[in-house]
Amino acid sequence: MSEKTTHFGYKQVRDEDKVGLVRGVFDRVADNYDLMNDVMSGGVHRLWKGAMIAWLSPRPGTRILDVAGGTGDIAFRMLDSSAQKGAPADVIVADINHEMLKVGAARCDATRADLPHPQGWVTADAENLPFDDNSMDAYTISFGIRNVTHTDKALSEAFRVLKRGGRFLCLEFSEVQIPLVDKIYDEFSFRAIPRFGELVSGDRESYQYLVESIRRFPNQKAFADMISTAGFSRVKVRNMSGGVAAMHSGWKI
C-alpha cells in the first residue's frame, strides 16, 4: 500500500511529516513573524486584519477561538475592539507551534499591562482541537489554514466547536483577480520575497515555502466550496487588495 502524501510548498511529503516541517518553519520565523507578514504583503496585512476585525465586530463576552494565532495580533485586536463596546470578548488563542505562543504571551505581558489579555494560550492542532462541541461563538484563523495538512479536517473541527449561530471567519492569502497584477505579484513573490528573507533573517528556505504554500492553496471559490461542504451556511468572500488575500465567512446554522 502506498503512503499518503501531501504538499509542503511544491514538495510532496508524507502526511505525518508535514506537521513537523511546518513547525520548523514557524520555529525559525517566530521572532520575526510581523516582519515576515510585512514582507509577504508589503505591509498591507495590517489593513487586512483591521478589515477582518471590523467584519467580525466582536461583542463583549463573546467566546472566540483564534486558531493559528500564536503571536496574539488578531486576539489583541478583537479584545480591544470588543472592549470599546463595553467589555472585552473572551478570546482563546490556539496554535500548534509553541514558539509562536511564547512570542505572543511575552508580547502580551510586555505591552498590555493595562489592557485585556486572552483567556488562554493553548498549544493545539487545528485538525484535533481540545475544545468541547458547540462551545465557541466565533472561530477565527488568519494566515494559518493553508499550513494545515488536511484543510477539510480543520474546517470540520471549526464547525464542531462552534455553537449554533456561531461564525467562522478566515483571512488568507489567495488568488489575485486583476490581470497583469497577478503576474507582477508572482514575480515579486518568487524572486523578491525569498531573497529578502535571506537578507533579513538568513532563512531563504522558510520564505520560499511560504510563497509556494500560497500558490498551492485553493482559490477563493474552491475554498468557499470547501467551507460549504464542511456544513457552513451563508458563505461569503471578500477580496482584499484585488485578491492578494481574501476573507471567507460562514455560519453554523
PAZAPA-4460 file (N, C-alpha, C; in steps of 0.05 Angstrom, whole numbers, plus 32768, in hexadecimal, padded with zeros to 4 digits):
% residues 253
    n_x    n_y    n_z   ca_x   ca_y   ca_z    c_x    c_y    c_z   seq   type   mol
   8011   7FE8   8000   8000   8000   8000   8012   8019   8000     1      M     A
   800C   802C   7FEF   801C   8044   7FED   8016   8057   8004     2      S     A
   802A   8066   800D   8027   8079   8023   8017   8091   801A     3      E     A
   8007   809C   802C   7FF9   80B4   8026   800C   80CC   8026     4      K     A
   800A   80DD   8012   801B   80F4   8010   800B   810D   800E     5      T     A
   8018   8123   8014   800B   813D   8011   8021   8151   8008     6      T     A
   8019   816A   8004   802C   817D   7FFA   8038   818D   8011     7      H     A
   8051   8193   800E   805F   81A6   8020   806C   81BA   800D     8      F     A
   805D   81D0   8008   8065   81E1   7FF1   8062   81D1   7FD8     9      G     A
   8076   81D0   7FC7   8075   81C1   7FAE   8080   81A5   7FB1    10      Y     A
   8089   819E   7FC9   8093   8183   7FCE   807C   8170   7FD7    11      K     A
   807F   8157   7FD0   806D   8142   7FDB   807A   8135   7FF3    12      Q     A
   806C   8134   8009   8077   8128   8021   8062   8115   802D    13      V     A
   806B   8103   803F   8058   80F2   804C   8045   8103   805E    14      R     A
   802C   80FA   8060   8019   8109   8071   8024   810E   808D    15      D     A
   8030   80F9   8099   8038   80FC   80B4   8051   810D   80B8    16      E     A
   805E   8114   80A2   8076   8125   80A4   8070   8143   80A1    17      D     A
   8058   814A   8096   8053   8166   8091   8052   8177   80AA    18      K     A
   8045   816C   80BE   8042   817C   80D7   805D   8185   80E2    19      V     A
   8070   8172   80E2   808B   8179   80EC   8099   818C   80DA    20      G     A
   8096   8189   80C0   80A3   819C   80AD   8097   81B8   80B0    21      L     A
   807D   81BA   80B3   8071   81D5   80B6   8079   81E0   80D1    22      V     A
   807A   81D0   80E6   8082   81D9   8100   809E   81E4   80FF    23      R     A
   80B0   81D7   80EF   80CB   81E1   80EC   80CC   81FC   80E0    24      G     A
   80BB   8201   80CB   80BA   821B   80BE   80B3   8230   80D3    25      V     A
   809E   822C   80E2   8095   8240   80F5   80A6   8243   810E    26      F     A
   80B4   822D   8115   80C9   8230   812A   80DE   8244   8121    27      D     A
   80E5   8243   8107   80FB   8254   80FD   80F1   8271   80FA    28      R     A
   80D8   8275   80F3   80CF   8291   80ED   80C0   829D   8105    29      V     A
   80BC   828E   811B   80AB   8298   8131   80B3   82B4   813B    30      A     A
   80CC   82B8   813F   80D6   82D2   814A   80D3   82E9   8136    31      D     A
   80D0   82E2   811D   80CD   82F7   8108   80B3   82F4   80F8    32      N     A
   809E   82EA   8105   8086   82E3   80F7   8079   82FC   80EB    33      Y     A
   8078   8312   80F9   806C   832A   80EE   807B   8334   80D6    34      D     A
   8096   8332   80D8   80A7   833A   80C2   80A1   8328   80AA    35      L     A
   809E   830E   80AF   8097   82FB   809A   807E   8303   808B    36      M     A
   8069   830A   809B   8050   8312   808E   8052   832D   8080    37      N     A
   8063   833E   808A   8069   8357   807C   8075   8351   8060    38      D     A
   8088   833F   8060   8095   8337   8047   8082   832A   8034    39      V     A
   8071   8318   803E   805F   8309   802D   8049   831B   8021    40      M     A
   8041   8330   8030   802A   8340   8027   8032   835D   8020    41      S     A
   804B   8364   8023   8052   8380   801F   8048   8392   8035    42      G     A
   8043   8386   804D   8039   8395   8064   801B   8398   8065    43      G     A
   800D   838F   8050   7FF0   8394   804E   7FE1   8380   8060    44      V     A
   7FEE   836C   806B   7FE0   8359   807C   7FD3   8366   8094    45      H     A
   7FDE   837C   809D   7FD3   838A   80B4   7FB7   8396   80AD    46      R     A
   7FB4   83A0   8094   7F9A   83AA   808C   7F86   8392   8088    47      L     A
   7F90   837C   807D   7F7E   8365   8079   7F74   835B   8094    48      W     A
   7F85   835A   80A8   7F7D   8350   80C3   7F69   8364   80CF    49      K     A
   7F6D   837E   80CB   7F59   8391   80D4   7F3E   838C   80C7    50      G     A
   7F3E   8386   80AD   7F25   8381   809F   7F18   8367   80AA    51      A     A
   7F29   8354   80B1   7F1E   833B   80BC   7F10   8340   80D6    52      M     A
   7F1C   834F   80E8   7F10   8355   8102   7EF6   8365   80FE    53      I     A
   7EF6   8378   80EB   7EDF   8388   80E6   7EC7   8376   80DC    54      A     A
   7ECE   8362   80CB   7EB9   8350   80C1   7EAF   833E   80D7    55      W     A
   7EC1   8334   80E8   7EB8   8323   80FE   7EA8   8333   8113    56      L     A
   7EB1   834B   8119   7EA4   835D   812D   7EA0   834E   8147    57      S     A
   7EB5   8346   8154   7EB2   8336   816D   7EA4   8346   8183    58      P     A
   7E93   8339   8191   7E83   8345   81A6   7E8D   833E   81C2    59      R     A
   7E87   834E   81D6   7E8F   8347   81F1   7E84   832C   81F9    60      P     A
   7E96   831C   8206   7E8E   8302   8210   7E8D   82EB   81FB    61      G     A
   7E90   82F2   81E2   7E90   82DE   81CD   7EA8   82CB   81D1    62      T     A
   7EA3   82B1   81CF   7EB9   829D   81D2   7EC4   8297   81B6    63      R     A
   7EDE   829F   81B2   7EEA   829D   8198   7F03   828C   819A    64      I     A
   7F06   8279   8187   7F1E   8269   8184   7F2E   8273   816C    65      L     A
   7F46   827D   8171   7F58   8286   815C   7F6D   8271   8157    66      D     A
   7F6A   8263   8141   7F7C   824C   813B   7F93   8256   812A    67      V     A
   7FAA   824A   812E   7FC3   8252   8121   7FC9   826F   8127    68      A     A
   7FC2   8277   813F   7FC4   8293   8147   7FDB   8299   815B    69      G     A
   7FF0   8289   8159   8005   8289   816E   8010   82A3   8176    70      G     A
   8014   82B6   8164   8021   82CF   816C   800D   82E2   8179    71      T     A
   7FF3   82DB   8179   7FDF   82EB   8187   7FD5   8303   8177    72      G     A
   7FDE   8308   815F   7FD7   8320   8151   7FB9   8323   814D    73      D     A
   7FAC   830D   8143   7F8F   830E   813E   7F80   830F   8159    74      I     A
   7F8A   82FF   816C   7F7D   82FE   8186   7F7C   831A   8194    75      A     A
   7F93   8327   8193   7F94   8342   819F   7F81   8355   8192    76      F     A
   7F7F   8353   8178   7F6D   8365   8169   7F50   835F   8171    77      R     A
   7F49   8345   8174   7F2E   833E   817B   7F27   8347   8197    78      M     A
   7F3A   8344   81A9   7F37   834D   81C5   7F32   836B   81C6    79      L     A
   7F42   837A   81B8   7F40   8397   81B9   7F26   83A1   81AC    80      D     A
   7F1F   8394   8195   7F06   839C   8188   7EEE   8397   8199    81      S     A
   7EEC   8380   81A6   7ED5   8379   81B7   7ED5   838B   81D0    82      S     A
   7EED   8390   81DB   7EEF   83A1   81F3   7EE4   83BD   81EE    83      A     A
   7EE7   83C7   81D6   7EDD   83E1   81CF   7EBE   83E2   81D0    84      Q     A
   7EB2   83CA   81CF   7E95   83C8   81D0   7E8B   83C3   81EC    85      K     A
   7E9D   83C2   8200   7E95   83C0   821B   7EA4   83AC   822C    86      G     A
   7EAC   8396   8220   7EBC   8381   822E   7EC9   836F   8219    87      A     A
   7EE0   8363   8220   7EEE   8353   820D   7EE0   8338   8208    88      P     A
   7EE4   832E   81F0   7EDB   8313   81E9   7EED   82FF   81F8    89      A     A
   7EE3   82E6   81FA   7EF3   82D0   8206   7F02   82C2   81EF    90      D     A
   7F1B   82C9   81EC   7F2B   82BF   81D5   7F3F   82AA   81DF    91      V     A
   7F3F   8294   81D1   7F53   827F   81D6   7F65   827D   81BD    92      I     A
   7F7F   827D   81C1   7F92   827B   81AA   7F9C   825E   81AA    93      V     A
   7F9A   8251   8192   7FA4   8236   818E   7FB7   8236   8177    94      A     A
   7FCD   8227   817B   7FE1   8224   8165   7FF0   820A   8169    95      D     A
   7FF6   81FD   8154   8005   81E4   8156   8022   81E9   815D    96      I     A
   802B   8201   8159   8047   8208   815C   804C   8216   8177    97      N     A
   8059   8208   8189   805D   8214   81A4   806F   822D   81A3    98      H     A
   8082   822E   8191   8093   8245   818F   8083   825E   8188    99      E     A
   8070   825B   8176   805F   8272   816F   804F   827B   8188   100      M     A
   8044   8268   8197   8035   826F   81AF   8046   827D   81C3   101      L     A
   805F   8275   81C6   8071   8282   81D8   8076   829F   81D0   102      K     A
   8079   82A4   81B6   807C   82BF   81AD   8063   82D0   81B3   103      V     A
   804C   82C5   81AE   8033   82D4   81B4   802F   82D9   81D1   104      G     A
   8034   82C5   81E2   8030   82C9   81FF   8044   82DE   820A   105      A     A
   805C   82DD   8200   8071   82F0   8209   8069   830C   8200   106      A     A
   8060   830E   81E8   8057   8329   81DE   8040   8333   81EE   107      R     A
   802D   8322   81F5   8016   832A   8204   801F   8335   821F   108      C     A
   8031   8326   822D   803A   832F   8247   8049   8349   8246   109      D     A
   8058   834D   822F   8069   8365   822D   805A   837E   8225   110      A     A
   8044   837B   8216   8037   8392   820A   801A   8397   8212   111      T     A
   800E   8384   8222   7FF2   8386   8227   7FEC   8385   8246   112      R     A
   7FFD   8392   8255   7FFA   8391   8272   7FDE   839B   827B   113      A     A
   7FD4   83B0   826E   7FBA   83BB   8276   7FA5   83B6   8262   114      D     A
   7FA9   83A2   8250   7F96   839B   823B   7F8E   837E   823F   115      L     A
   7F76   8376   8234   7F6D   835B   8238   7F80   8346   822B   116      P     A
   7F82   832F   8238   7F92   8319   822F   7F80   8302   8224   117      H     A
   7F8B   82F1   8213   7F7C   82D9   820B   7F77   82C8   8224   118      P     A
   7F62   82B7   8222   7F5B   82A5   8238   7F6F   828E   823A   119      Q     A
   7F7C   8288   8224   7F90   8272   8225   7FA0   8271   820C   120      G     A
   7FB8   8265   820E   7FCA   8260   81F8   7FCD   8241   81F6   121      W     A
   7FC1   8235   81E3   7FBF   8218   81E2   7FCE   820C   81CA   122      V     A
   7FE0   81F9   81D0   7FED   81EB   81BA   7FDA   81D6   81B0   123      T     A
   7FD2   81D9   8197   7FBD   81C7   818C   7FBF   81C5   816E   124      A     A
   7FB7   81AE   8164   7FB7   81A7   8148   7F9C   81AF   813C   125      D     A
   7F9B   81BF   8127   7F82   81C7   811B   7F71   81B0   8112   126      A     A
   7F7D   8199   810D   7F6F   8181   8104   7F64   8170   811B   127      E     A
   7F6B   8177   8133   7F63   8168   814B   7F62   817A   8163   128      N     A
   7F4F   818C   8164   7F4E   81A0   8178   7F45   8195   8194   129      L     A
   7F51   819E   81A9   7F4A   8194   81C4   7F34   81A5   81D1   130      P     A
   7F1F   81AA   81C2   7F09   81BA   81CC   7EEE   81AB   81C7   131      F     A
   7EDB   81B0   81D8   7EC1   81A2   81D7   7EB2   81A9   81BE   132      D     A
   7EA0   8198   81B6   7E8D   819E   81A1   7E7C   81B6   81A9   133      D     A
   7E74   81C6   8196   7E61   81DC   819A   7E69   81EE   81B1   134      N     A
   7E83   81F5   81B2   7E8D   8205   81C9   7E97   8221   81C2   135      S     A
   7E98   8228   81A8   7EA2   8241   81A0   7E8D   8251   8190   136      M     A
   7E8E   826C   8194   7E7C   827D   8184   7E89   8285   8169   137      D     A
   7EA3   8285   8168   7EB1   828B   814F   7ECB   827C   814E   138      A     A
   7ED4   8276   8136   7EED   8269   8130   7EFB   827A   811B   139      Y     A
   7F13   8283   8121   7F23   8293   810E   7F3D   8285   8108   140      T     A
   7F47   8289   80F0   7F61   827F   80E9   7F6D   8292   80D4   141      I     A
   7F85   829B   80D8   7F91   82AF   80C7   7FAC   82A5   80BD   142      S     A
   7FAF   82A2   80A4   7FC8   8299   8097   7FD2   827F   80A4   143      F     A
   7FC0   826C   80AA   7FC8   8253   80B6   7FBC   823B   80A9   144      G     A
   7FA5   823D   809C   7F98   8225   8093   7FA6   8218   807C   145      I     A
   7FB5   8227   806D   7FC3   821B   8056   7FDA   8209   805F   146      R     A
   7FE2   820B   8079   7FF8   81FC   8083   7FF0   81E1   8090   147      N     A
   7FD6   81DC   8093   7FCD   81C3   809F   7FD0   81AD   808B   148      V     A
   7FD2   8194   8094   7FD6   817E   8082   7FBC   8177   8073   149      T     A
   7FA6   8178   8081   7F8C   8171   8076   7F78   8188   807B   150      H     A
   7F75   8199   8067   7F63   81B0   806B   7F47   81A8   8071   151      T     A
   7F3D   8192   8066   7F22   8189   806B   7F1E   8181   8088   152      D     A
   7F32   8175   8094   7F30   816E   80B0   7F30   8187   80C2   153      K     A
   7F40   819A   80BB   7F40   81B3   80CB   7F25   81C1   80C9   154      A     A
   7F19   81C1   80B2   7EFE   81CD   80AF   7EE9   81BE   80BF   155      L     A
   7EEB   81A3   80BF   7ED9   8193   80CE   7EDB   8199   80EC   156      S     A
   7EF4   819C   80F5   7EF8   81A3   8111   7EED   81BF   8118   157      E     A
   7EF0   81D1   8106   7EE5   81EC   810A   7EC7   81EA   810D   158      A     A
   7EBA   81DA   80FC   7E9D   81D7   80FD   7E95   81CA   8117   159      F     A
   7EA4   81B6   8120   7E9E   81A7   8138   7E9E   81B9   8151   160      R     A
   7EB2   81C9   8154   7EB5   81D9   816D   7EA3   81F1   816E   161      V     A
   7E98   81F9   8157   7E87   8211   8156   7E6B   820A   8160   162      L     A
   7E5F   821C   816F   7E43   821A   8176   7E31   821E   815E   163      K     A
   7E18   8216   815F   7E05   821D   814B   7E02   823C   814A   164      R     A
   7E04   8247   8133   7E05   8264   8130   7E21   826F   8132   165      G     A
   7E35   825D   8135   7E50   8266   8136   7E5C   826C   811B   166      G     A
   7E72   827B   811B   7E7D   8285   8101   7E9A   827C   80FE   167      R     A
   7EA0   8274   80E5   7EBB   826E   80DC   7EC4   8285   80CB   168      F     A
   7EDD   828F   80D1   7EE8   82A5   80C1   7F06   82A0   80BD   169      L     A
   7F0E   829F   80A4   7F29   8299   809C   7F35   82AF   808B   170      C     A
   7F4D   82B7   8091   7F5D   82C9   8080   7F75   82B9   8075   171      L     A
   7F78   82B8   805B   7F8E   82A9   8050   7F97   82B4   8035   172      E     A
   7FB0   82B1   802F   7FBA   82B8   8014   7FAA   82A8   8000   173      F     A
   7FA5   82B4   7FE8   7F94   82A6   7FD5   7F9D   82AC   7FB8   174      S     A
   7F8B   82AA   7FA6   7F91   82AD   7F89   7F8B   82C9   7F7F   175      E     A
   7F9F   82D7   7F75   7F9B   82F2   7F6B   7F88   82F2   7F54   176      V     A
   7F75   8304   7F55   7F5F   8304   7F41   7F62   8319   7F2B   177      Q     A
   7F77   8328   7F2C   7F7B   833E   7F19   7F90   8336   7F04   178      I     A
   7F89   8335   7EEA   7F9C   832E   7ED6   7FB4   8340   7ED7   179      P     A
   7FCB   8336   7ED1   7FE5   8343   7ED1   7FF0   8346   7EEE   180      L     A
   7FDE   834F   7F01   7FE7   8351   7F1C   7FEE   8335   7F27   181      V     A
   7FE0   8320   7F1E   7FE7   8305   7F27   8003   82FD   7F1E   182      D     A
   800A   8305   7F06   8025   82FE   7EFD   803B   830E   7F0C   183      K     A
   8035   8328   7F11   8048   8338   7F20   804B   832D   7F3C   184      I     A
   8035   8325   7F49   8037   831A   7F64   8046   8300   7F65   185      Y     A
   8041   82EF   7F50   8050   82D6   7F4F   806E   82DB   7F4D   186      D     A
   8076   82EE   7F3C   8092   82F5   7F39   809E   82FF   7F53   187      E     A
   808F   8310   7F60   8098   831B   7F7A   809A   8304   7F8E   188      F     A
   8086   82F2   7F8F   8086   82DD   7FA3   809E   82CB   7FA0   189      S     A
   80A2   82C1   7F88   80B6   82AC   7F85   80D3   82B6   7F83   190      F     A
   80D5   82CF   7F7A   80F0   82DA   7F78   80F9   82EA   7F90   191      R     A
   80E7   82FC   7F99   80EF   830F   7FAE   80EC   8304   7FCA   192      A     A
   80D5   82F6   7FD0   80D0   82EF   7FEB   80E5   82DB   7FF7   193      I     A
   80EB   82C5   7FE9   8100   82B4   7FF4   811B   82C1   7FF8   194      P     A
   8122   82D3   7FE5   813B   82E1   7FE6   813B   82F4   7FFE   195      R     A
   8125   8302   8002   8123   8314   8019   8124   8305   8033   196      F     A
   8117   82ED   8034   8118   82DD   804B   8134   82D5   8052   197      G     A
   8144   82CF   803E   815F   82C7   8042   8170   82DE   804D   198      E     A
   816A   82F6   8043   8179   830E   804C   8173   8315   8069   199      L     A
   8159   8314   8070   8152   831E   808B   8155   8309   80A1   200      V     A
   8153   82EF   8098   8154   82DA   80AD   8167   82C3   80A7   201      S     A
   8173   82C4   808F   8184   82AE   8087   8175   8294   8081   202      G     A
   815B   8297   807C   814A   827F   8079   813A   8281   805F   203      D     A
   8146   827B   8049   8138   827C   802F   8123   8265   802E   204      R     A
   812A   824E   8039   811A   8236   8035   80FE   823A   8041   205      E     A
   80FC   8246   8058   80E1   824A   8065   80D0   825C   8054   206      S     A
   80DB   8271   804A   80CC   8284   803A   80C4   8278   801F   207      Y     A
   80D5   8267   8014   80CF   8259   7FFB   80B7   8247   8000   208      Q     A
   80B7   8239   8016   809F   8228   801D   8086   8239   801F   209      Y     A
   8087   824F   802D   8070   825F   8031   8064   8269   8017   210      L     A
   8075   8271   8004   806B   8279   7FEA   805E   8262   7FDB   211      V     A
   806B   824B   7FDC   8061   8234   7FCE   8046   822B   7FDA   212      E     A
   8044   822D   7FF5   802B   8224   8002   8013   8235   7FFA   213      S     A
   8018   824E   7FF3   8002   825F   7FEA   7FF8   8255   7FCF   214      I     A
   800B   824E   7FBD   8003   8245   7FA2   7FF5   822A   7FA3   215      R     A
   7FFB   821A   7FB7   7FEE   81FF   7FB9   7FD3   8200   7FC6   216      R     A
   7FCC   8217   7FD3   7FB3   8218   7FE2   7F9C   821D   7FCE   217      F     A
   7F85   8211   7FD3   7F6E   8215   7FC1   7F67   8233   7FBD   218      P     A
   7F5D   8239   7FA5   7F55   8255   7FA0   7F3B   825B   7FAF   219      N     A
   7F31   8273   7FAB   7F1B   827D   7FBB   7F02   826B   7FB9   220      Q     A
   7EFB   8264   7FA0   7EE3   8254   7F9C   7EE6   8238   7FA7   221      K     A
   7EFE   822C   7FA1   7F02   8211   7FAA   7F02   820F   7FC9   222      A     A
   7F0E   8223   7FD6   7F0E   8223   7FF4   7EF2   8228   7FFE   223      F     A
   7EE3   8239   7FF2   7EC7   823E   7FFA   7EB7   8224   7FF8   224      A     A
   7EBC   8215   7FE3   7EAD   81FB   7FDF   7EB5   81E8   7FF6   225      D     A
   7ECE   81E8   7FFE   7ED7   81D7   8014   7EC9   81DE   802E   226      M     A
   7EC6   81F8   8033   7EB9   8202   804B   7E9B   81F9   804B   227      I     A
   7E8E   81FB   8034   7E73   81F2   8032   7E71   81D4   8037   228      S     A
   7E83   81C5   802B   7E83   81A7   802E   7E87   81A0   804C   229      T     A
   7E95   81B0   805B   7E99   81AB   8078   7E7F   81AF   8088   230      A     A
   7E6B   81BB   807B   7E51   81BF   8089   7E49   81DB   808D   231      G     A
   7E5A   81EE   8086   7E54   820A   808B   7E40   8215   8077   232      F     A
   7E31   8229   8080   7E1D   8236   806F   7E25   8253   806B   233      S     A
   7E17   8260   8058   7E1B   827D   8052   7E39   8283   804F   234      R     A
   7E46   8273   803F   7E63   8277   803B   7E67   828F   8028   235      V     A
   7E78   82A1   8031   7E7E   82B9   8021   7E9C   82BD   801F   236      K     A
   7EA5   82CA   800A   7EC1   82D0   8005   7EC4   82EE   8000   237      V     A
   7ED9   82F9   800D   7EE1   8315   8007   7EFE   8315   7FFF   238      R     A
   7F04   831E   7FE7   7F1F   8320   7FDE   7F2C   8339   7FEA   239      N     A
   7F46   8336   7FF0   7F55   834C   7FFB   7F6C   8352   7FE7   240      M     A
   7F6F   836B   7FE1   7F85   8374   7FCF   7F84   8364   7FB5   241      S     A
   7F6C   8362   7FA9   7F6A   8355   7F8F   7F6D   8336   7F90   242      G     A
   7F6B   832B   7FA8   7F6D   830E   7FAA   7F88   8304   7FB4   243      G     A
   7F9A   8316   7FBA   7FB3   830D   7FC6   7FAD   82FE   7FDF   244      V     A
   7F99   8307   7FEE   7F8E   82F8   8004   7F6F   82F8   8002   245      A     A
   7F63   82E6   8011   7F45   82E5   8011   7F3C   82DE   802D   246      A     A
   7F24   82E8   8034   7F17   82E0   804C   7EFF   82CE   8044   247      M     A
   7EFC   82B8   8052   7EE6   82A5   804F   7ED6   82A4   8069   248      H     A
   7EBC   82A7   8067   7EAA   82A7   807E   7E95   8291   807A   249      S     A
   7E8E   8283   808F   7E79   8270   808F   7E6C   826D   80AA   250      G     A
   7E53   8263   80AA   7E44   8262   80C3   7E3B   8245   80C8   251      W     A
   7E3B   823D   80E1   7E30   8223   80E9   7E13   8227   80F1   252      K     A
   7E02   8220   80DF   7DE5   8225   80E3   7DD7   820D   80EF   253      I     A
***
